[in-house]
Amino acid sequence: MQLVDKQQVAIRFSQAKSEYDNNAIAQQCIVQKLMALLATQGKAFGKILEIGCGTGMLSEQLVSHCEFERLVLNDLCRDYEPALRKKLPYPSVHYHFGDAERENFGIGYDLVISASAVQWFENEANFLKKMANMLNDDGILLFNTFSSKNLYEIKCLLKTGLTYPTEDEWYKLLADKFEVLVLTMEEIPLYFDCALSVLTHLNKTGVSIIDPTKWSDKRLTRFEQRYRTQFQQGSVVTLTYTPLYVMARKRRK
């Protein structure tokens, strides 16, 4: 369990909404991986809930590749709503904005899916209990979070970042209500010309509250030097995402 300022999270993602899709390279890879995992379970689902739909990156894939009667899109940030309704103007697509840990989405879902949102949750155990109550028997829960190594370059230099459950901890949290089908981690390295570009990328994807424009020249120069010393590969520097994918089936009662 961790304390997260959800209001600040919403503000950051609202500020990044116009630039998110062009900069969310790792998140695009994550969406493709989630869709590949989902394809192993077929493509027909009566009722789907997507948590943390954001700009609709995963939502568009669901609409294109899945058959469903009802798709409910949720996000913490209501500022996304006008663009989403324009992008997905279908009567079978519905919207429910608010904090997914607290909102009531009803029951009877065949699939609950989420891309790069669960890491912001405060209580993973309560989240899984809630999902189990919402899903039909044999319903699928599919999401990604991140491992403790996520963005380790930033963690190493700035000593900041979220706390994530380990794979073993996720297994234990899931075991009571779900059959774990997939629990796997991968690395997605990104490459930038300098450390300042790394910080700019994190801001443009809503991930970070670090504002390098407020740093002194001395601090920024020192950060650049340390980043290159530890994380330079050839002429570029790295930033590494480590998504953890979870796919589980709700156990029959």
Backbone hydrogen bonds, N-H to C=O, Kabsch-Sander energy under -0.5 kcal/mol:
donor,donor_aa,acceptor,acceptor_aa,energy
2,Q,122,E,-1.6
4,V,2,Q,-0.6
6,K,4,V,-1.5
9,V,5,D,-2.0
10,A,6,K,-2.5
11,I,7,Q,-2.1
12,R,8,Q,-2.5
13,F,9,V,-2.2
14,S,10,A,-2.2
15,Q,11,I,-2.4
16,A,12,R,-1.3
17,K,13,F,-0.5
17,K,14,S,-0.9
19,E,16,A,-1.3
20,Y,16,A,-1.5
23,N,19,E,-0.9
23,N,20,Y,-1.4
24,A,20,Y,-2.2
25,I,23,N,-2.1
28,Q,24,A,-1.7
29,C,25,I,-1.7
30,I,26,A,-2.2
31,V,27,Q,-2.2
32,Q,28,Q,-1.9
33,K,29,C,-1.9
34,L,30,I,-2.6
35,M,31,V,-2.3
36,A,32,Q,-1.9
37,L,33,K,-2.3
38,L,34,L,-2.6
39,A,35,M,-2.0
40,T,36,A,-0.6
40,T,37,L,-1.1
41,Q,38,L,-2.2
42,G,39,A,-1.2
45,F,43,K,-0.6
45,F,67,E,-3.2
48,I,70,R,-2.9
49,L,111,L,-2.3
50,E,72,V,-2.9
51,I,49,L,-0.6
51,I,113,I,-2.3
52,G,74,N,-0.5
53,C,74,N,-3.2
56,G,53,C,-2.3
60,E,56,G,-2.4
61,Q,57,M,-0.7
62,L,58,L,-2.3
63,V,59,S,-2.4
64,S,60,E,-1.9
65,H,61,Q,-2.2
66,C,62,L,-2.0
67,E,43,K,-3.5
69,E,45,F,-0.6
69,E,46,G,-2.3
70,R,46,G,-1.6
71,L,92,S,-2.9
72,V,48,I,-3.0
72,V,70,R,-0.5
73,L,71,L,-0.6
73,L,94,H,-3.1
74,N,50,E,-2.5
74,N,72,V,-0.5
78,R,76,L,-0.8
80,Y,77,C,-1.3
81,E,78,R,-1.8
84,L,80,Y,-2.2
85,R,81,E,-2.7
86,K,82,P,-1.6
87,K,83,A,-2.1
88,L,84,L,-2.8
90,Y,88,L,-1.7
93,V,90,Y,-1.7
94,H,71,L,-3.3
94,H,92,S,-0.5
96,H,73,L,-2.8
98,G,75,D,-2.5
100,A,98,G,-0.5
102,R,99,D,-2.0
103,E,99,D,-2.4
105,F,103,E,-0.7
108,G,134,M,-1.0
109,Y,134,M,-2.3
110,D,47,K,-2.7
111,L,47,K,-1.5
112,V,140,I,-2.5
113,I,49,L,-2.7
114,S,142,L,-1.7
115,A,51,I,-0.6
116,S,114,S,-0.6
117,A,144,N,-0.7
118,V,144,N,-0.7
120,W,117,A,-2.1
121,F,118,V,-2.0
127,F,123,N,-1.9
128,L,124,E,-2.3
129,K,125,A,-2.1
130,K,126,N,-2.4
131,M,127,F,-2.3
132,A,128,L,-2.3
133,N,129,K,-1.7
134,M,130,K,-1.4
135,L,131,M,-2.2
136,N,109,Y,-3.0
138,D,250,K,-1.7
139,G,136,N,-2.5
140,I,110,D,-2.5
141,L,248,A,-3.0
142,L,112,V,-2.8
142,L,140,I,-0.5
143,F,246,V,-2.5
144,N,114,S,-1.2
145,T,244,L,-2.5
147,S,242,T,-2.5
150,N,147,S,-1.9
151,L,240,T,-2.7
152,Y,149,K,-1.4
154,I,151,L,-0.8
155,K,151,L,-2.1
156,C,152,Y,-2.6
157,L,153,E,-1.7
158,L,154,I,-3.1
159,K,154,I,-0.5
159,K,155,K,-1.4
170,W,166,T,-2.2
171,Y,167,E,-2.3
172,K,168,D,-2.1
173,L,169,E,-2.3
174,L,170,W,-2.3
175,A,171,Y,-1.9
176,D,172,K,-0.5
177,K,174,L,-0.7
178,F,174,L,-2.6
179,E,249,R,-3.1
180,V,178,F,-0.6
181,L,179,E,-0.5
181,L,247,M,-2.7
182,V,247,M,-2.3
184,T,245,Y,-1.7
186,E,243,P,-2.0
188,I,241,Y,-3.2
190,L,239,L,-2.9
192,F,237,V,-2.6
198,V,194,C,-1.0
199,L,195,A,-1.9
200,T,196,L,-2.3
201,H,197,S,-2.3
202,L,198,V,-2.2
203,N,199,L,-1.9
204,K,200,T,-2.3
205,T,201,H,-0.9
206,G,203,N,-1.3
207,V,202,L,-1.7
208,S,202,L,-1.2
214,K,211,D,-1.9
215,W,212,P,-1.4
220,L,216,S,-2.4
221,T,217,D,-2.4
222,R,218,K,-2.3
223,F,219,R,-2.4
224,E,220,L,-2.5
225,Q,221,T,-2.4
226,R,222,R,-2.5
227,Y,223,F,-2.7
228,R,224,E,-2.4
229,T,225,Q,-2.2
230,Q,226,R,-1.9
231,F,227,Y,-3.0
232,Q,228,R,-1.1
233,Q,236,V,-3.3
236,V,233,Q,-1.9
237,V,192,F,-2.8
238,T,231,F,-1.8
239,L,190,L,-1.9
241,Y,188,I,-2.3
241,Y,239,L,-0.6
244,L,145,T,-2.0
245,Y,184,T,-3.4
245,Y,243,P,-0.5
246,V,143,F,-3.1
247,M,182,V,-2.5
248,A,141,L,-2.7
249,R,179,E,-2.6
250,K,139,G,-2.8
251,R,177,K,-2.8
